[in-house]
Amino acid sequence: MHCRIEIFALSILVAVVTALGCSGIVPCDNQRDLPAHIEAAVNPIPVRRHFIQNNSHHKILVAVIDTGIDYNHPKLVNNIHFCLDRNHRPVRLGWDFIGQDGWPSPYIGRRNSVSDFERDVIDKLIHEEAALEIYLDKRRNVVQECLASAWHGTSLAGLIVQDCRYIGLLGYRVIPPNRMPQVHPDYALQISENLLRACRYAVEDGANIVVMTAFLHFDMADDDISYLRMKKLRHQFEELLKIHDDVLFLASAGNCNGYTFSGQAANQIDFPAGIPAENLLVVGSFSKEGHPSCFSNIPSHQIRAVYFPGEDMECICPLKMLGLPDKYLATLPTFFDDLLEGNESYGSLVSYLQMMGIKEPMINSGTSFSTALAASACAKLWVENVQAAPRDIIEKLLDVFGGSF
């Protein structure tokens, strides 16, 4: 089998990081029951904006089911569609299924007290370069945010809106930070359950388009109990698609290097991209040469699928987060290990972070980013064809971006 579990457009980085209070095995923080000062770091108070006016400008709502959204990012600030109370104050913008609150922020708060060493590291890094201060808040698990790819949902949101103010965004955080499949066998099921619940929330919140970027594979031969539980979830998702046929669902094809799926294989479930439905469109990635990207899965003809660009995409990153791609993140633990052993200087780590972490845009590849571009195209088509049904929008995209390879 080419793929067992794939989250977003990237494979999870398996690493054990002890620096800055992080463990690659057990999440340091699930965002529940946080002290007030940490809660403020995890769920920042929204920046000043005109909530009623912004909401009124949103002609179409796109739900991003992922890792949360930096709703104060200047590229997104006018696109966030807040739920308002009777006094027109924001009460939530979707739902965080990890933190169990209405603010699906990508930032991961620190639950435990900060050790002397961790304070020392952060303080000395900031002393070397004051510009690092906003990225190294001691109330956050900064390295864990990188390991968990917590920036991912914000990057997708930027590709979806593309400075179009009429596209409104709802956010739903469903990915547990740093939860390793090898240690937690129910990891994939937990995400699948969160994803299904998030879809229900999204349609209740008025989403017209629902974007799902997790690709999860279940095989009865691997774990018959998990498979049977997943079979029930699949049936519930199929019913959701039928009931809400006025909502367009987009799913990433996944990045398992050419794995082909049809949704018809016996004793296998590819979720959610392997579910044929009139209002579900699967998005793969094509290269600059117009061929499927080497990492992209290939949905078979039973699945309604399109291909959008997904290689070397320029993406925004949350404002106060180190935007380190996986290939650079793997080097970061070595710096901290060398600091512990006295073989490295704070200055060299500062230089590394400046070079790799503090720059925008980030450059990323994967079918998640293809899906974000497809969502943007769907939103624009729907605004231009307000009477269209999801299947009409899908047919229009298939005419231009579809095709078999």
C-alpha positions as a printed Julia matrix, in Angstrom:
405×3 Matrix{Float64}:
   0.0    0.0     0.0
   1.34   3.4    -0.98
  -0.19   5.32    1.86
  -1.51   4.72    5.35
  -2.25   8.21    6.62
  -1.65  11.62    5.13
  -2.46  14.91    6.86
  -2.74  18.02    4.69
  -0.39  18.15    1.77
   2.57  17.1     3.89
   3.56  13.94    5.71
   3.88  14.36    9.46
   7.45  14.9    10.55
   8.35  12.17   13.03
  10.82  13.68   15.45
  11.41  13.91   19.17
  12.13  17.46   20.22
  12.86  18.16   23.85
  13.8   21.8    23.39
  11.35  24.53   24.37
   9.13  22.13   26.29
   8.13  19.99   23.33
   7.77  16.27   22.9
   7.23  14.61   19.56
   5.45  11.72   21.26
   2.85  13.29   23.55
   1.27  16.69   22.85
   2.47  19.31   25.3
  -0.79  21.16   25.0
  -4.24  20.37   23.69
  -5.48  23.93   24.34
  -7.93  22.87   27.04
  -8.25  24.5    30.47
  -5.52  27.03   29.85
  -4.73  29.81   32.35
  -6.05  33.22   31.36
  -2.7   34.67   30.25
  -2.07  31.67   27.99
  -5.61  31.71   26.68
  -4.89  35.25   25.47
  -1.91  33.99   23.49
  -3.78  31.06   21.97
  -6.97  32.93   21.13
  -5.95  36.56   20.53
  -8.56  39.28   20.78
  -9.49  40.21   17.21
  -7.9   43.38   15.86
 -10.09  46.42   15.34
 -12.36  45.99   12.31
 -15.95  46.62   11.25
 -17.56  43.24   11.88
 -21.05  43.98   10.5
 -19.68  45.62    7.37
 -17.21  42.82    6.72
 -19.88  40.15    7.09
 -22.18  42.03    4.72
 -19.47  42.05    2.03
 -19.17  38.26    2.08
 -21.18  36.91   -0.84
 -20.01  33.34   -0.35
 -18.69  31.45    2.69
 -15.82  28.96    2.54
 -15.17  26.67    5.52
 -11.52  25.67    6.01
 -11.29  22.4     7.98
  -7.65  22.22    8.92
  -5.31  23.58   11.64
  -6.96  26.92   12.38
  -6.6   30.36   10.82
  -4.69  33.46   11.9
  -7.78  35.64   11.83
  -5.77  38.8    12.52
  -3.49  38.38    9.5
  -3.7   41.54    7.34
  -4.29  39.4     4.23
  -7.31  37.77    5.88
  -8.63  40.31    8.37
 -11.54  41.44    6.17
 -12.44  37.92    5.05
 -13.05  36.32    8.45
 -16.79  35.78    8.92
 -17.45  36.11   12.65
 -20.63  35.01   14.37
 -21.84  38.1    16.25
 -23.96  38.52   19.37
 -26.87  40.96   19.65
 -24.39  43.74   20.44
 -22.46  42.95   17.23
 -19.45  41.6    19.11
 -17.66  38.5    17.78
 -18.38  35.31   19.72
 -16.7   32.77   17.4
 -15.59  32.19   13.81
 -16.16  28.44   13.53
 -15.02  25.84   16.05
 -11.82  24.4    17.48
 -12.34  20.67   18.08
  -8.97  20.41   19.82
  -9.37  23.34   22.21
 -13.17  23.08   22.37
 -13.75  26.78   21.83
 -14.97  29.14   19.11
 -11.52  30.48   18.18
  -9.69  27.98   15.93
  -6.35  29.75   16.19
  -3.19  28.07   14.86
  -1.16  29.11   17.89
  -0.51  26.39   20.49
  -0.47  27.63   24.08
   1.92  26.32   26.72
   0.13  24.36   29.41
   3.04  23.59   31.72
   5.33  26.08   33.4
   8.32  27.16   31.35
  11.6   25.69   32.54
  14.58  27.88   33.39
  16.44  26.53   30.38
  13.58  27.35   28.03
  13.3   30.88   29.38
  17.04  31.25   28.99
  16.98  30.08   25.38
  14.15  32.39   24.4
  15.53  35.38   26.28
  19.0   35.02   24.77
  17.64  34.56   21.25
  15.59  37.73   21.64
  18.63  39.51   23.09
  20.62  38.56   19.99
  17.88  39.74   17.64
  14.95  41.77   18.97
  12.91  41.04   15.82
  12.51  37.43   17.01
  10.4   38.46   19.98
   7.03  38.22   18.24
   7.86  34.71   17.02
   9.1   33.38   20.38
   6.31  34.15   22.82
   7.14  32.19   26.02
   3.45  31.47   26.49
   3.41  29.38   23.31
   4.96  26.07   22.29
   6.81  27.62   19.37
   8.62  24.51   18.15
   5.51  22.39   18.53
   3.64  24.81   16.29
   6.22  24.11   13.6
   6.16  20.34   14.15
   2.37  20.29   13.97
   2.35  22.37   10.73
  -0.02  24.73   12.53
   0.6   27.36    9.85
  -1.12  25.16    7.24
  -4.71  26.43    7.56
  -3.61  30.06    7.32
  -1.64  29.3     4.16
  -4.71  27.68    2.6
  -6.92  30.61    3.6
  -4.61  33.06    1.82
  -4.78  31.05   -1.42
  -8.57  30.83   -1.16
  -9.34  34.53   -0.72
  -6.62  36.01   -2.97
  -7.56  39.55   -1.89
 -11.24  38.99   -2.86
 -13.18  40.67   -0.1
 -16.44  38.99   -1.06
 -15.13  35.58    0.01
 -15.88  34.95    3.69
 -13.92  32.43    5.75
 -15.01  30.07    8.52
 -12.37  28.07   10.39
 -12.47  24.62   12.02
  -9.43  23.13   13.76
  -9.44  19.33   13.68
  -5.78  18.21   13.78
  -4.29  17.24   17.18
  -0.82  18.8    17.54
   2.07  16.34   17.41
  -0.1   13.28   17.88
   1.89  10.44   16.36
   0.08   7.58   14.56
   2.67   5.09   15.82
   1.8    5.92   19.45
  -1.9    6.66   19.08
  -3.6    4.0    16.92
  -6.88   5.95   16.93
  -5.2    9.04   15.49
  -6.76   8.68   12.04
 -10.17   7.89   13.5
 -10.01  10.93   15.77
  -9.29  13.19   12.83
 -12.04  11.56   10.77
 -14.56  12.07   13.57
 -13.47  15.68   13.99
 -13.71  16.22   10.25
 -17.25  14.85   10.07
 -18.34  16.98   13.03
 -16.68  20.02   11.49
 -18.6   19.48    8.25
 -21.85  19.44   10.24
 -20.89  22.64   12.04
 -19.88  24.26    8.75
 -23.19  23.67    6.99
 -25.07  24.84   10.09
 -22.93  28.0    10.05
 -23.99  28.67    6.47
 -20.91  27.52    4.53
 -21.42  27.28    0.76
 -18.08  25.53    0.17
 -16.36  23.15    2.58
 -12.62  22.53    2.12
 -11.12  19.31    3.56
  -7.38  18.66    3.27
  -6.83  15.47    5.27
  -6.44  12.2     3.34
  -6.87   9.08    5.48
  -6.61   5.46    4.44
  -8.21   2.55    6.28
  -7.64  -1.1     5.39
  -9.58  -3.9     7.03
  -6.49  -6.12    6.84
  -4.58  -3.67    9.05
  -7.16  -3.12   11.79
 -10.63  -4.57   11.42
 -12.02  -2.74   14.48
 -10.92   0.69   13.25
 -12.12  -0.23    9.78
 -15.62  -1.08   11.02
 -15.79   2.15   13.03
 -14.64   4.06    9.96
 -17.24   2.31    7.82
 -19.96   3.83   10.03
 -18.35   7.26    9.75
 -18.22   6.92    5.99
 -21.94   6.1     5.89
 -22.7    9.15    8.06
 -20.63  11.33    5.74
 -22.44   9.97    2.68
 -25.75  10.85    4.33
 -24.46  14.35    5.11
 -23.53  14.87    1.46
 -27.0   13.77    0.32
 -28.89  15.9     2.82
 -26.84  19.02    2.08
 -26.77  18.79   -1.69
 -26.73  22.6    -1.87
 -23.22  22.67   -0.35
 -20.07  22.02   -2.39
 -17.46  19.84   -0.67
 -13.83  19.86   -1.84
 -11.32  17.19   -0.78
  -7.58  16.96   -1.41
  -6.56  13.91   -3.44
  -3.65  13.33   -1.03
   0.1   13.0    -1.54
   1.04   9.33   -1.54
   3.12   9.44   -4.72
   0.61   8.28   -7.3
  -1.64   6.05   -5.17
  -4.82   5.44   -7.2
  -8.2    5.09   -5.52
 -11.75   4.65   -6.81
 -13.96   4.55   -3.74
 -15.09   1.08   -4.82
 -12.29  -1.1    -3.43
 -13.46  -3.88   -1.12
 -12.27  -3.62    2.49
 -10.59  -0.23    1.94
 -11.75   3.29    2.72
 -10.03   6.45    1.51
 -11.56   9.3     3.45
 -12.96  11.75    2.47
 -11.65  11.82   -1.11
 -12.74   8.27   -1.93
 -16.47   8.9    -1.62
 -18.3    9.39   -4.95
 -20.99  12.07   -4.68
 -22.51  14.71   -6.95
 -21.49  17.56   -4.66
 -18.0   16.28   -3.72
 -15.06  17.28   -5.9
 -11.56  15.83   -5.39
  -8.56  17.98   -6.28
  -5.19  16.67   -7.41
  -2.04  18.61   -8.22
  -0.48  19.14  -11.61
   3.02  20.35  -12.39
   4.08  23.38  -14.38
   4.35  21.05  -17.39
   0.67  20.14  -17.03
   1.12  16.57  -15.77
   0.04  15.15  -12.39
   2.62  16.03   -9.74
   4.78  13.1    -8.69
   3.42  13.33   -5.13
  -0.26  13.6    -6.12
  -2.66  10.71   -5.71
  -4.73   9.86   -8.79
  -8.51   9.5    -8.31
  -9.95   7.03  -10.84
 -12.81   7.89  -13.18
 -15.48   6.97  -10.61
 -14.37  10.0    -8.59
 -15.2   13.49   -9.85
 -11.78  15.14   -9.87
  -9.93  18.16  -11.18
  -6.24  19.1   -11.17
  -4.95  22.5   -10.12
  -1.4   23.82   -9.71
   0.15  22.53   -6.51
   3.91  22.91   -6.8
   6.02  25.72   -5.32
   3.01  27.77   -4.22
   3.6   31.1    -2.5
   1.71  31.07    0.81
   1.22  33.38    3.77
   2.16  32.29    7.3
   0.61  33.26   10.66
   2.07  36.57   11.75
   3.69  35.42   14.99
   4.83  31.99   13.91
   8.1   30.64   12.6
   7.17  29.45    9.14
   9.66  26.62    8.78
   9.03  24.1     5.98
   9.69  20.46    6.84
  13.05  20.34    5.1
  14.37  23.13    7.37
  12.46  22.08   10.47
  14.4   18.81   10.59
  17.58  20.81   11.26
  16.16  22.82   14.15
  16.5   20.17   16.91
  20.23  19.91   16.15
  20.71  23.56   16.98
  19.02  23.12   20.36
  20.99  19.95   21.08
  24.22  21.82   20.33
  23.13  24.65   22.6
  22.62  22.17   25.42
  26.09  20.72   24.87
  27.75  24.11   24.48
  28.78  23.47   20.87
  26.62  26.13   19.31
  26.0   29.83   19.81
  22.74  31.67   20.15
  23.91  33.94   17.36
  24.11  31.07   14.85
  20.59  29.93   15.76
  19.35  33.49   15.35
  20.96  33.62   11.89
  19.32  30.31   10.97
  15.88  31.46   12.09
  16.29  34.74   10.27
  17.29  32.97    7.08
  14.69  30.17    7.14
  11.88  31.21    9.4
  11.22  34.92    9.15
  10.23  35.42    5.6
   7.09  35.48    3.6
   5.79  34.07    1.42
   6.43  30.46    2.34
   6.92  28.14   -0.62
   4.94  24.88   -0.36
   3.81  22.01   -2.54
   0.96  19.54   -2.18
  -2.63  18.76   -3.09
  -3.87  20.87   -0.16
  -2.7   23.97   -1.99
  -4.28  22.75   -5.22
  -7.54  22.34   -3.29
  -7.31  25.88   -1.95
  -6.93  27.23   -5.49
  -9.87  25.12   -6.64
 -11.97  26.52   -3.76
 -11.08  30.04   -4.85
 -12.12  29.27   -8.44
 -15.38  27.7    -7.23
 -16.18  30.71   -5.06
 -15.66  33.12   -7.95
 -17.73  30.97  -10.32
 -20.56  30.76   -7.81
 -20.63  34.51   -7.25
 -20.92  34.94  -11.01
 -23.62  32.24  -11.25
 -25.66  32.73   -8.09
 -28.42  30.32   -9.16
 -26.02  27.47   -9.82
 -26.06  24.23   -7.83
 -22.84  22.58   -6.62
 -23.01  20.04   -9.46
 -23.16  22.95  -11.96
 -20.03  24.51  -10.49
 -18.3   21.12  -10.58
 -19.22  20.64  -14.25
 -17.84  24.07  -15.13
 -14.55  23.23  -13.43
 -14.39  19.79  -15.03
 -14.76  21.42  -18.46
 -11.65  23.52  -17.84
  -9.5   21.67  -15.3
 -10.74  18.09  -15.5
  -9.43  15.26  -17.61
  -7.92  11.85  -17.15
  -4.22  11.02  -17.18
